[in-house]
Amino acid sequence: ELIPRTLGEVDYAIMPGGVAWLSKVPAEDVLVQEKLTPNLELMVVVKKENLNSKWAQEVKQLYQSEALKKFISEDPDAKGRFIWPQQ
């Protein structure tokens, strides 16, 4: 992406959170973080015929796991960059 490569040449930049994350922009450099709303949440979807496949069930298990929830809330690089879905 162009924006992360030019950060050293500009006073500030506006970029999507995903671009900042993939470009390893440090969380402490972020001035304002976008507020995610339900209509902007990413979803994992599979074809109907794959719904009960082993791999799809494993992906579902991972996304619903306490280990991932802990990572999102505690890892210094992930903290504040993800929002755990509210039940």
C-alpha positions as CSV (number, residue, x, y, z in Angstrom):
1,E,0.0,0.0,0.0
2,L,1.2,3.5,-0.8
3,I,0.2,5.3,2.4
4,P,2.4,3.2,4.8
5,R,5.4,3.6,2.6
6,T,5.1,7.4,2.6
7,L,4.6,7.9,6.4
8,G,8.2,9.2,6.7
9,E,7.4,12.0,4.2
10,V,4.1,13.3,5.6
11,D,3.0,14.9,8.8
12,Y,0.0,12.6,9.1
13,A,-2.0,10.1,7.1
14,I,-5.4,8.5,7.1
15,M,-5.6,4.8,6.3
16,P,-8.0,1.9,7.0
17,G,-7.2,0.0,10.1
18,G,-6.4,-3.2,8.2
19,V,-3.8,-1.4,6.1
20,A,-2.2,0.0,9.3
21,W,-2.2,-3.5,10.9
22,L,-0.7,-5.3,7.9
23,S,1.9,-2.5,7.6
24,K,2.8,-2.9,11.3
25,V,2.1,0.7,12.1
26,P,2.7,0.8,15.9
27,A,-0.5,1.1,17.9
28,E,1.0,4.0,19.9
29,D,1.3,6.0,16.6
30,V,-2.4,6.0,16.0
31,L,-4.1,9.3,16.9
32,V,-7.7,8.2,16.2
33,Q,-9.0,4.7,15.7
34,E,-12.2,4.0,13.7
35,K,-15.2,2.8,15.6
36,L,-16.5,-0.4,14.1
37,T,-20.2,-0.8,13.7
38,P,-22.0,-4.1,13.0
39,N,-22.4,-3.2,9.3
40,L,-18.6,-3.1,9.0
41,E,-17.7,-6.3,10.8
42,L,-15.9,-8.9,8.8
43,M,-17.5,-12.3,8.7
44,V,-16.2,-15.8,8.0
45,V,-18.5,-17.5,5.5
46,V,-18.5,-20.9,3.8
47,K,-20.5,-22.4,1.0
48,K,-23.5,-24.3,2.3
49,E,-22.0,-27.6,1.2
50,N,-18.9,-27.0,3.3
51,L,-20.8,-25.9,6.4
52,N,-20.3,-29.2,8.3
53,S,-16.9,-30.0,6.9
54,K,-14.1,-30.7,9.4
55,W,-12.1,-27.6,8.4
56,A,-15.1,-25.3,8.6
57,Q,-15.9,-26.6,12.0
58,E,-12.3,-26.1,13.1
59,V,-12.2,-22.5,11.8
60,K,-15.5,-21.8,13.7
61,Q,-14.1,-23.4,16.9
62,L,-10.9,-21.2,16.6
63,Y,-12.9,-18.0,16.1
64,Q,-15.1,-18.7,19.1
65,S,-12.2,-19.9,21.3
66,E,-11.1,-18.3,24.6
67,A,-7.5,-18.5,23.3
68,L,-8.3,-16.1,20.4
69,K,-10.4,-13.8,22.7
70,K,-7.4,-13.7,25.1
71,F,-5.0,-12.9,22.3
72,I,-7.2,-10.1,21.0
73,S,-7.6,-8.5,24.4
74,E,-4.1,-9.0,25.8
75,D,-1.5,-9.2,23.0
76,P,0.3,-5.8,22.8
77,D,0.2,-5.8,19.0
78,A,-3.5,-6.8,18.8
79,K,-4.8,-4.9,21.8
80,G,-7.1,-2.1,20.7
81,R,-7.0,-3.1,17.0
82,F,-9.8,-5.7,17.3
83,I,-13.2,-5.6,18.9
84,W,-14.5,-8.9,20.3
85,P,-18.2,-9.5,19.3
86,Q,-20.6,-8.9,22.1
87,Q,-22.9,-11.8,22.8
